[in-house]
């Protein structure tokens, strides 16, 4: 389960995005991640969520990451996350990790 620091990052990012929708998402993430660069954070979701990890669709935090790092990924592609085809689902998950999660990790020097 996400630790208190990660929960705070998620809350700040989602809350700021809701209250300031015109602020670019990357700036929202920069604000939420301020002071946490280089951290070894866990984004694992706890019980009661429709997703296993806050970095993965369909989490609202993952959608912020998509908007910031891979806005070209649309709803049709996001649906592949839960595709009945293991081949399509795995292919999309590899793309997600490379295009979204890795970009997030590099920008904030996470898990180094």
Helices and strands as residue ranges (DSSP letters): H 4-19, H 25-33, H 60-69, H 75-78, G 79-82, H 86-96, I 97-101, H 102-108
